[in-house]
Amino acid sequence: MKEKAVILDESAIRRAVTRITYEILEQNKGAADLCIIGILTRGAFLAERISQKIKEIEGIKVECGKLDITPYRDDKRRLSEPDGTSVDFDINNKVIILVDDVIYTGRSARAAIDAVIGRGRPQRIQLAVLIDRGHREIPIRPDFVGKNLPTSHEEMVKVQVTEMDGTDSVTIYEPES
């Protein structure tokens, strides 16, 4: 795969996270009853950023957790490996904002919804993604999107976050000819 284009740099990601946060607050009329849960791995870092931004804007600390969806996936199974989930709060009757870096087929989002419902009965589940690249196989649509990025099936979208990769960027790669 060769790099085709850098789609978002550090400042563009920061603006997208800020915009998503404001949209979450607007749609939910504030931060009451909100919980943020990030899908491992990079979604968890983005969830923490959204949680911090809510605290900056509203002065309210919302619960923030991370979710390992591997046991709920229909294409990958891990046996006897530790679950990386850390949701140490009650989700019952809460508005859950699931956060992921990229939505593609919708299968990860479906697995995340199953994982959340396995932990309780939220009032509502909403989905926030940094990148929506289309090509759904399951009828799932994110509520909050940083950037729509139409891609071909052959292209790859790589999200990097400072907390894990040392830099913030979204890059699209294409097959080498």
FENFEN-V252948 format. One record per backbone hydrogen bond with DSSP energy under -1.0 kcal/mol. CO is the residue of the C=O (numbers start at 0). NH is the residue of the N-H. If there is no record, write none. Layout:
BEGIN
CO&NH ; CO&NH
END
This chain:
BEGIN
1&173 ; 4&171 ; 7&169 ; 8&12 ; 9&13 ; 10&14 ; 11&15 ; 12&16 ; 13&17 ; 14&18 ; 15&19 ; 16&20 ; 17&21 ; 18&22 ; 19&23 ; 20&24 ; 21&25 ; 22&26 ; 23&27 ; 24&29 ; 25&28 ; 30&33 ; 32&94 ; 34&96 ; 35&64 ; 36&98 ; 37&66 ; 38&42 ; 41&45 ; 42&46 ; 43&47 ; 44&48 ; 45&49 ; 46&50 ; 47&51 ; 48&52 ; 49&53 ; 50&54 ; 51&55 ; 52&56 ; 53&57 ; 54&58 ; 62&35 ; 64&37 ; 65&85 ; 66&39 ; 68&71 ; 69&72 ; 85&65 ; 90&93 ; 93&122 ; 93&123 ; 94&34 ; 95&125 ; 96&36 ; 97&127 ; 98&38 ; 99&129 ; 100&130 ; 102&132 ; 104&136 ; 104&137 ; 105&109 ; 106&110 ; 107&111 ; 108&112 ; 109&113 ; 110&114 ; 111&115 ; 112&116 ; 113&117 ; 115&118 ; 120&92 ; 123&95 ; 125&97 ; 126&142 ; 126&143 ; 127&99 ; 128&145 ; 129&146 ; 130&102 ; 131&148 ; 137&139 ; 143&128 ; 146&131 ; 155&172 ; 157&170 ; 159&168 ; 160&163 ; 160&164 ; 161&165 ; 168&159 ; 169&6 ; 169&7 ; 170&157 ; 171&3 ; 171&4 ; 172&155 ; 173&1
END
